[in-house]
Amino acid sequence: MVPVIHATGICYIVGAMSLTPALRPYPTAEDYVIAADRGYDSLMAYGVVPDLAVGDFDSLGYQPDHPNVIQLPVEKDDTDMVFALRKGLELGYRRFLLLGGVGGRLEHTLANLQLLDWLTGQGGQGFLAGEKTVATAIRGPASLTFPATMSGYLSAFCNSGTAEGVTLENLKFPLEHSTLTSSFPLGVSNQFLGQSARVSVEKGSLLLIWEDKGDFYSLLPQLWLV
């Protein structure tokens, strides 16, 4: 059976992190919320009942009392977050918000950053938000435009190999049709200038990371590419 593509719906995947009022999900009827392991406690603390709870629940310490639970083995190839993303894609979602995947264990943060690029290969787009930081990935040919209201730092990293035809417009340190490599952080700590800024790549993949000023959700409608 071919899944129905939820063109404007968002799949929220919440991991182990203490949420804040500015960061907690505010799902609509089109959206779907998945608690990944200890993300169940994070959601319930704000009265957000997930549609699905998945994980081996080693961090949570118990299996949630929820009508829709998928118990995963402790030893597995996919992390709880990967399984949740696969489930969201299977359900037809292409827009993903990953909350609670930054900070904590460094290897999990790196894994979640890699998943942003993996999502672009699945026809989706993901944002990883937490610790006053937001990240996403774009794969060429593609571009992402940031509104003039953005401030603070923006970093652009090549995910692997080389990223060709990289252009950074209306930022403190512009680039034009340049090449970034995964072995040198040339794109770190750029800055917004109070103008509409654009990042584009012709070939390869870029990981974009910027500061969250508490306005992430208001900016989000302008940043979706899918």
C-alpha positions in Angstrom: 0.0 0.0 0.0 1.4 3.4 -1.0 1.4 5.8 1.9 -0.5 9.1 1.7 2.0 11.9 1.6 1.3 14.5 4.3 2.3 17.5 2.3 2.0 20.1 5.1 1.9 17.8 8.1 4.9 17.5 10.5 6.2 14.4 12.1 7.6 15.4 15.5 10.2 13.0 17.0 11.0 13.7 20.6 14.1 12.2 22.4 15.6 12.5 25.8 15.7 16.2 26.6 13.9 18.5 29.0 11.6 20.6 26.7 10.8 24.2 27.2 7.6 26.1 26.4 9.3 27.6 23.4 10.5 24.2 22.1 7.7 21.7 23.0 5.6 20.5 20.1 2.3 22.2 19.3 0.9 19.6 16.9 -2.1 20.2 14.7 -4.5 17.6 13.4 -2.3 16.9 10.4 0.8 16.2 12.5 2.1 13.1 14.1 4.1 12.9 17.4 6.5 10.0 18.1 8.2 9.7 21.5 11.6 8.0 21.2 12.4 6.3 24.5 12.8 8.9 27.3 11.2 11.5 25.1 7.9 10.0 26.4 8.5 11.6 29.8 9.6 14.9 28.2 6.2 15.1 26.3 4.0 14.0 29.1 5.6 16.6 31.4 3.9 19.2 29.1 0.7 17.2 28.6 1.5 16.3 25.0 0.3 12.7 24.5 2.3 11.1 21.6 0.6 9.2 18.8 3.3 6.5 19.1 6.1 5.5 21.6 9.1 3.6 20.3 12.3 2.5 21.8 14.1 -0.1 23.9 13.2 2.1 26.8 16.6 1.6 28.6 16.7 5.4 29.2 13.1 5.7 30.3 13.3 2.7 32.6 9.9 1.3 31.9 7.5 0.6 29.0 5.0 3.4 28.6 1.4 2.7 29.5 0.2 3.8 26.0 -2.1 2.1 23.5 0.5 2.5 20.7 3.9 1.2 21.7 6.7 -0.5 19.7 9.2 -2.2 21.9 12.6 -2.4 20.3 15.5 -4.7 21.3 18.5 -3.2 23.1 20.9 -4.5 20.5 20.0 -3.3 17.1 21.4 -1.6 14.0 19.0 1.3 14.1 18.9 3.8 17.0 15.5 4.6 18.5 15.6 7.9 16.5 16.3 6.1 13.2 13.4 3.7 13.8 11.1 6.6 14.5 12.2 8.4 11.3 11.6 5.3 9.3 8.1 5.0 10.8 7.3 8.6 10.0 8.5 8.1 6.4 6.4 4.9 6.2 3.3 6.9 7.3 3.9 9.4 4.5 5.5 12.3 6.3 8.3 14.3 4.7 8.7 17.1 7.2 10.4 16.2 10.4 11.2 18.0 13.6 13.7 16.2 15.9 13.6 17.5 19.4 15.9 16.3 22.1 18.6 15.0 19.9 21.3 17.6 20.7 23.5 17.5 23.8 24.0 14.6 26.0 26.1 11.8 24.5 28.2 13.3 21.7 27.9 10.2 19.5 24.1 10.5 19.5 24.3 14.1 18.6 26.6 13.3 15.7 24.3 10.4 14.6 21.3 12.8 14.6 23.2 15.4 12.5 24.0 12.6 10.0 20.3 11.7 9.9 19.4 15.2 8.6 21.4 14.5 5.5 20.0 11.0 5.2 16.5 12.5 5.2 17.3 14.6 2.2 18.0 11.3 0.3 14.6 10.0 1.3 12.8 13.0 -0.2 12.3 14.6 3.2 13.6 17.5 5.3 14.4 17.5 8.9 15.3 20.1 11.6 17.1 19.2 14.7 16.4 21.6 17.6 17.7 21.8 21.1 20.3 23.5 23.4 19.5 26.9 21.7 20.6 25.4 18.4 18.9 24.4 15.2 20.4 22.4 12.4 19.2 21.2 9.0 20.8 19.8 5.8 20.4 20.6 2.1 21.6 18.5 -0.8 22.4 20.1 -4.2 21.1 21.4 -6.3 19.2 23.2 -3.5 19.1 26.5 -1.6 17.7 27.8 1.6 16.7 31.4 2.2 16.7 32.9 5.7 14.5 35.9 6.5 15.9 39.3 7.4 14.8 38.9 11.0 17.5 36.2 11.6 20.5 37.3 13.8 23.5 35.6 15.4 25.7 32.9 13.9 25.2 30.6 11.0 27.7 27.8 10.2 27.8 25.8 6.9 29.7 22.5 6.9 30.3 20.0 4.1 28.8 16.7 5.3 31.1 14.4 3.4 33.7 14.6 0.6 33.2 17.9 -1.2 30.3 20.3 -1.6 30.6 22.2 -4.9 29.1 25.5 -6.0 28.5 26.8 -2.5 27.2 30.3 -2.4 26.6 32.3 0.7 24.7 35.6 0.1 24.1 38.5 2.5 26.2 37.1 5.3 29.2 38.6 6.9 31.5 36.3 5.0 30.1 35.7 1.6 31.1 32.9 -0.8 30.4 32.5 -4.5 30.5 29.2 -6.3 33.1 27.9 -3.9 34.0 24.3 -2.8 33.8 23.2 0.8 35.4 20.0 2.1 34.5 17.8 5.0 38.1 18.0 6.3 38.2 21.8 6.9 35.6 24.0 8.6 35.8 27.1 6.4 32.1 27.8 6.8 32.0 28.0 10.6 30.7 31.0 12.5 29.4 33.2 9.8 26.9 35.9 10.8 23.5 37.2 9.7 23.4 40.9 8.7 19.8 41.8 9.1 19.1 41.0 5.5 17.5 38.1 3.7 20.3 35.6 3.5 20.7 32.6 1.1 22.7 29.5 1.2 22.9 27.3 -1.9 24.9 24.3 -3.1 25.1 22.8 -6.6 26.5 19.4 -5.8 27.0 17.6 -2.5 25.5 18.2 0.9 25.7 21.0 3.5 24.9 20.9 7.2 23.6 24.2 8.4 23.6 25.1 12.1 22.4 28.4 13.6 21.4 29.9 17.0 17.9 29.6 18.2 16.7 32.9 19.5 13.4 31.4 20.8 11.6 32.1 17.5 12.2 28.8 15.8 8.6 27.9 15.3 7.7 31.3 13.8 10.5 31.0 11.3 9.8 27.4 10.3 7.1 28.0 7.7 9.7 30.0 5.7 12.4 27.3 5.9 10.5 24.2 4.6 11.8 23.1 1.2 9.5 20.0 0.9 
